[in-house]
Amino acid sequence: MKREQGVVPRLRGKFHEVDRLRTFAGTTSLEICVDDMAGLEAAQLDQVDRIELCAALDLGGLTPSGGFLAQARRSRVPVFVMIRPRAGNFMFSPADIAQMENDIALVREAGMDGVVLGASLEDGTLDHALLERLSLACGSLHRQLHRVFDLTPDPIAALDMAMDLGFERVLTSGQAIRAPDGAACLRRLNDHARGRIDIMAGSAVRPDNVGDLIASSGVKSFHASCRMKSAVQDGRLDHFGFAASHAVTSSAEILRLHEAIRTACPE
């Protein structure tokens, strides 16, 4: 699979708008999030359009290590890197911001395809000034907005801001815990976007519910971990607090999800 080419570094402009329309009108896509090498290897499939590279998926995803980033350079699937310095809220201190800018520089040096960003103000609205600053630091990297979007008080206003800032994709559950429960909001967002930005549904997206989600929301881009529960390797790991979860990315589950999307959206 060919890696995506970098977008125009300008945040706004006619060329950038035309490119987004060409990219998102009526297409389907599947993004897989991973937080270890086994997951990265399992996602090396033609059916995967992008990989979101993270640490600590159980915390919603944090910035991965430099070593993981170096390994991801070998991926034949486009890689987008989570830029989130810590767990918790999305209001960042000057030290957090400096760390994020340094991480973006490392992503650029590593030759990755894009980054996943998000930041908010105390009232829950997106932090336009910080997102613009981070976007400028990205240069030609592709940019996606993460699920900070689901905490915003006005999702339509947040979507307009994301488009104004030149983000090409928004990951959202429709402001619900599970994307299937946010289908009505996803429908409103998708109708408002009109192909100008990609609305990517994520959270509890599975082969057995994605068809209904497509029908109810109109969304055709999806984000999932496709992780399956695995046996505990050693009970002492839980006892000492070394094991957050017992799940592994499944290539078979990725293929099942892709087939369910393809069946619901024949192209």
Residue pairs with C-beta under 8 A, 6 or more apart in sequence:
1 46
1 48
1 49
1 76
1 77
1 78
3 76
3 77
3 78
3 113
4 50
4 78
4 113
4 114
4 142
6 113
6 139
6 140
6 141
6 142
7 16
7 19
7 140
7 141
7 142
7 143
7 166
7 168
8 15
8 16
8 19
8 140
9 138
9 139
9 140
10 16
10 166
11 132
11 135
11 136
11 164
11 165
11 166
12 164
12 166
16 166
17 196
20 168
20 195
20 196
20 197
21 195
21 196
23 168
23 198
24 168
24 193
24 195
24 196
24 197
24 198
24 221
25 195
26 195
26 220
27 220
27 221
27 267
28 220
28 221
28 261
28 262
28 265
28 267
29 49
29 50
29 198
29 200
29 220
29 221
29 222
30 47
30 48
30 49
30 221
30 222
30 224
30 254
30 257
30 258
30 261
31 48
31 49
31 50
31 51
31 52
31 80
31 200
31 202
31 221
31 222
31 223
31 224
32 39
32 43
32 48
32 50
32 51
32 52
32 223
32 224
32 225
32 226
32 249
32 254
33 51
33 52
33 54
33 57
33 61
33 223
33 224
33 225
34 40
34 42
34 43
34 51
34 52
34 53
34 54
34 57
34 225
34 249
35 53
35 54
35 55
35 56
35 57
35 61
35 64
36 68
37 68
37 71
38 248
38 249
39 225
39 227
39 248
39 249
40 51
40 53
40 68
40 71
40 72
40 75
42 226
42 248
42 249
42 250
42 251
42 254
43 51
43 77
43 249
43 251
43 254
44 75
44 76
44 77
45 77
45 251
45 254
45 255
45 258
47 254
47 255
47 258
48 77
48 254
48 258
49 77
49 78
50 77
50 78
50 79
50 80
50 113
50 114
51 72
51 75
51 77
51 78
51 79
51 80
52 61
52 80
52 81
52 82
52 116
52 223
53 64
53 68
53 69
53 72
53 79
53 80
53 81
53 82
53 112
54 61
54 62
54 63
54 64
54 82
55 61
55 62
55 63
55 64
55 65
55 68
55 82
56 62
56 87
56 244
57 225
57 227
58 244
58 245
59 87
60 84
60 87
60 147
61 82
61 84
61 116
61 146
62 82
62 84
62 85
62 86
62 87
63 81
63 82
63 83
63 84
63 85
63 100
63 103
64 72
64 81
64 82
66 106
69 81
69 106
69 107
69 110
69 112
70 110
72 79
72 81
72 110
72 112
73 110
73 111
73 112
78 113
78 114
79 112
79 113
79 114
80 112
80 113
80 114
80 115
80 116
80 142
80 144
81 103
81 107
81 112
81 114
81 115
81 116
82 115
82 116
82 146
83 100
83 103
83 104
83 107
83 115
83 116
83 117
83 134
84 100
84 116
84 118
84 146
85 92
85 96
85 99
85 100
85 103
86 96
89 120
90 118
90 119
90 120
90 127
90 148
90 151
91 119
91 120
91 121
91 122
91 127
92 100
92 119
92 130
97 130
97 133
97 134
100 134
101 134
101 137
104 115
104 134
104 137
104 138
104 141
105 137
107 115
107 141
108 138
108 139
108 141
112 141
113 141
113 142
114 141
114 142
114 143
114 144
115 138
115 141
115 142
115 143
115 144
116 143
116 144
116 145
116 146
116 171
117 131
117 134
117 135
117 138
117 143
117 144
117 145
117 146
117 167
118 126
118 131
118 145
118 146
118 147
118 148
118 149
119 126
119 127
119 130
119 131
119 134
119 148
120 126
120 127
120 148
120 151
120 152
121 127
123 153
124 151
124 152
124 153
125 152
125 153
125 154
125 157
125 158
126 145
126 148
126 149
126 152
126 158
126 161
126 162
128 161
128 164
128 165
131 145
131 161
131 165
132 165
135 143
135 165
135 166
135 167
142 168
143 166
143 167
143 168
144 167
144 168
144 169
144 170
144 171
144 200
145 162
145 167
145 169
145 170
145 171
146 171
147 171
147 172
147 173
147 202
147 203
149 155
149 158
149 159
149 162
149 170
149 171
149 172
150 172
150 173
150 174
150 175
150 176
152 158
152 175
155 172
155 175
155 185
155 188
155 189
156 188
156 189
156 192
159 170
159 189
159 192
159 193
159 197
162 170
162 197
163 193
163 196
163 197
167 197
168 197
168 198
169 197
169 198
169 199
169 200
169 221
170 189
170 197
170 198
170 199
170 200
171 200
171 202
171 223
172 179
172 182
172 185
172 186
172 189
172 199
172 200
172 201
172 202
173 179
173 181
173 182
173 201
173 202
173 203
173 204
174 181
174 182
174 183
174 184
174 185
174 186
174 189
174 201
174 217
175 182
175 185
176 182
176 185
176 203
177 203
177 204
178 203
178 204
179 186
179 201
179 202
179 203
179 204
179 205
179 213
180 204
180 205
180 209
180 212
180 213
182 201
183 213
183 216
183 217
184 216
184 217
186 199
186 201
186 213
186 217
186 218
186 219
187 216
187 217
187 218
187 219
189 199
190 199
190 217
190 218
190 219
191 218
193 199
198 221
199 219
199 221
200 219
200 221
200 222
200 223
201 213
201 217
201 219
201 221
201 222
201 223
202 222
202 223
202 224
205 213
205 222
205 223
205 224
205 257
206 224
206 257
207 253
207 256
207 257
207 259
207 260
208 260
210 222
210 257
210 260
210 261
210 264
211 260
211 263
211 264
213 219
214 220
214 261
214 264
214 265
215 264
220 261
220 265
222 257
222 261
224 254
224 257
225 247
225 249
226 249
226 250
226 253
226 254
226 257
227 247
227 248
227 249
227 250
227 253
228 247
228 248
228 250
228 253
229 246
229 247
230 246
230 247
230 248
231 246
232 238
232 243
232 246
233 243
233 246
237 243
